[in-house]
Amino acid sequence: MRTMQTTMSVTFIIVLIVASSLAQETQTDYDRTVDFSRYKTFSFERVETGDPLWVKRITAAIGAELIAKGWTQVASGGDIAIIAMKITTDRQTLDRFYDSYPGGWGWRWGSGYGDATAPPETYRVGTLVVDLFDRKAKALLWRGSATHTLSDSSTQNIKNFNKAVTKLFKGFPTKT
């Protein structure tokens, strides 16, 4: 009986970890008064990341999405100036485990669950923030962010990143 309960607990924990690692969150906001159809070109003003390998990946992914929307990338001086930041942070979660379960069914005096432990689980989260500015007015027009739990696999992180950027720009340009 105890082996079955332990197996169920471990299975539940694995499902929670896998589900949280697959979670991908994107958010966008924009100036509702802007007519995005008047913008035709874009250029990258600045891309900030702790890992220089990601600069090329970020510019390629965002550039591909905007080009697919009919915009043209220029080396500098585009109608839209893009600033992008990739931030990586460590987060912790506490999962409570009980070292024993009550035997049988029914209510009893006391909890019957034994001692509880809460070992911390550390995981890495990556966030990409993309700002689109009107170069002439120096006004923020659109902001998007994508957050995802990172894997130990660089290949998987790149794949998840590309999916996140596609999801981020899915409804862009906005119709006002």
PLY file of the C-alpha trace (Angstrom):
ply
format ascii 1.0
element vertex 176
property float x
property float y
property float z
element edge 175
property int vertex1
property int vertex2
end_header
0.00 0.00 0.00
2.80 2.43 0.90
4.60 1.70 -2.39
1.45 2.53 -4.36
1.01 5.81 -2.47
4.66 6.73 -3.03
4.35 5.90 -6.75
1.22 8.03 -7.03
2.93 10.94 -5.25
6.01 10.76 -7.49
3.82 10.53 -10.61
1.82 13.57 -9.51
5.01 15.56 -8.91
6.39 14.63 -12.33
3.14 15.69 -14.01
3.27 19.06 -12.20
6.89 19.65 -13.21
6.22 18.73 -16.86
3.07 20.89 -16.96
4.92 23.89 -15.52
7.80 23.44 -17.95
5.40 23.48 -20.91
3.64 26.63 -19.74
4.34 29.61 -21.93
2.90 32.99 -21.19
2.73 35.95 -23.57
1.30 39.41 -23.01
0.94 42.39 -25.32
-0.25 45.95 -24.96
-0.28 48.89 -27.35
-1.30 52.49 -27.82
-4.93 52.27 -28.99
-4.70 55.59 -30.86
-1.94 54.45 -33.25
-2.54 53.51 -36.88
0.06 50.77 -37.39
-0.57 50.67 -41.15
1.45 53.88 -41.58
4.65 52.15 -40.45
6.60 50.27 -43.09
10.21 49.85 -41.87
11.89 48.78 -38.65
15.39 48.58 -37.24
16.85 47.25 -34.02
17.96 50.01 -31.68
19.21 47.73 -28.93
19.07 44.06 -27.92
20.14 43.31 -24.36
20.91 39.82 -23.10
23.42 38.21 -20.79
24.35 35.72 -23.53
25.68 37.24 -26.79
24.56 34.15 -28.75
20.97 35.18 -28.17
21.30 38.61 -29.85
21.28 37.03 -33.31
18.44 34.64 -32.37
16.30 37.47 -31.02
16.82 39.77 -34.00
16.25 36.90 -36.47
13.01 35.73 -34.83
11.48 39.19 -34.38
12.67 40.28 -37.82
11.11 37.23 -39.47
7.75 37.92 -37.81
7.68 41.58 -38.85
8.83 40.81 -42.40
6.03 38.22 -42.65
3.63 41.06 -41.70
4.86 43.09 -44.69
7.35 45.35 -42.96
10.92 45.90 -44.20
13.99 45.65 -42.01
16.60 48.39 -42.47
20.03 48.63 -40.85
19.19 51.88 -39.06
16.64 54.68 -39.07
13.50 52.57 -39.51
10.05 54.01 -38.84
9.96 51.71 -35.81
12.87 51.35 -33.40
12.96 48.02 -31.57
14.44 47.47 -28.14
14.45 43.89 -26.88
15.65 42.43 -23.59
16.10 38.79 -22.60
16.15 38.25 -18.85
16.83 34.96 -17.10
15.92 34.46 -13.44
15.91 31.65 -10.92
12.64 30.88 -9.17
11.78 28.45 -6.41
8.71 26.46 -5.61
7.90 24.52 -2.47
6.05 21.24 -2.80
4.75 19.75 0.40
5.27 16.01 0.92
3.86 13.89 3.73
5.87 10.94 4.98
2.77 8.86 5.77
-0.92 8.73 4.93
-3.84 7.81 7.17
-4.77 4.19 7.08
-8.32 3.45 5.98
-11.20 5.82 5.42
-13.10 8.08 7.76
-12.48 11.00 10.07
-10.09 10.64 13.00
-8.77 12.84 15.74
-5.65 14.60 14.47
-4.56 14.79 10.87
-3.04 11.33 10.58
-0.74 12.55 7.80
2.55 12.42 9.68
5.35 14.92 9.16
5.37 17.30 6.23
8.47 18.42 4.39
8.81 21.09 1.75
12.03 20.75 -0.25
12.65 23.77 -2.48
12.74 23.20 -6.24
14.77 25.75 -8.22
14.02 26.34 -11.89
15.11 28.91 -14.48
12.69 31.20 -16.26
13.44 33.23 -19.37
11.55 36.40 -20.26
11.74 38.34 -23.50
10.44 41.92 -23.52
10.04 43.64 -26.90
9.28 47.37 -27.22
8.37 49.06 -30.51
8.88 52.83 -30.59
7.94 55.46 -33.12
11.44 56.67 -33.97
10.46 60.27 -34.76
8.08 60.80 -31.85
10.17 58.65 -29.48
6.92 57.18 -28.19
6.27 53.60 -27.11
3.67 52.08 -29.46
3.64 48.39 -28.57
5.08 46.15 -25.86
5.11 42.38 -25.77
6.56 39.92 -23.30
6.96 36.17 -23.37
7.91 34.05 -20.36
8.84 30.39 -20.37
10.46 27.89 -18.02
13.89 27.04 -19.40
15.17 23.57 -20.17
18.69 22.20 -19.74
18.69 21.69 -23.52
19.79 24.67 -25.64
18.01 23.18 -28.66
14.73 22.93 -26.73
15.11 26.50 -25.43
15.60 27.83 -28.97
12.57 25.87 -30.20
10.42 27.20 -27.31
11.75 30.73 -27.90
10.77 30.67 -31.58
7.27 29.44 -30.68
6.97 32.22 -28.10
7.94 34.95 -30.59
5.44 33.59 -33.13
2.74 33.61 -30.45
3.78 37.11 -29.34
3.32 38.60 -32.83
0.29 36.50 -33.82
-2.18 39.40 -33.63
0.24 42.08 -34.74
-0.23 44.65 -36.17
-3.28 45.44 -34.15
-6.42 46.77 -35.74
-7.74 49.87 -33.98
0 1
1 2
2 3
3 4
4 5
5 6
6 7
7 8
8 9
9 10
10 11
11 12
12 13
13 14
14 15
15 16
16 17
17 18
18 19
19 20
20 21
21 22
22 23
23 24
24 25
25 26
26 27
27 28
28 29
29 30
30 31
31 32
32 33
33 34
34 35
35 36
36 37
37 38
38 39
39 40
40 41
41 42
42 43
43 44
44 45
45 46
46 47
47 48
48 49
49 50
50 51
51 52
52 53
53 54
54 55
55 56
56 57
57 58
58 59
59 60
60 61
61 62
62 63
63 64
64 65
65 66
66 67
67 68
68 69
69 70
70 71
71 72
72 73
73 74
74 75
75 76
76 77
77 78
78 79
79 80
80 81
81 82
82 83
83 84
84 85
85 86
86 87
87 88
88 89
89 90
90 91
91 92
92 93
93 94
94 95
95 96
96 97
97 98
98 99
99 100
100 101
101 102
102 103
103 104
104 105
105 106
106 107
107 108
108 109
109 110
110 111
111 112
112 113
113 114
114 115
115 116
116 117
117 118
118 119
119 120
120 121
121 122
122 123
123 124
124 125
125 126
126 127
127 128
128 129
129 130
130 131
131 132
132 133
133 134
134 135
135 136
136 137
137 138
138 139
139 140
140 141
141 142
142 143
143 144
144 145
145 146
146 147
147 148
148 149
149 150
150 151
151 152
152 153
153 154
154 155
155 156
156 157
157 158
158 159
159 160
160 161
161 162
162 163
163 164
164 165
165 166
166 167
167 168
168 169
169 170
170 171
171 172
172 173
173 174
174 175
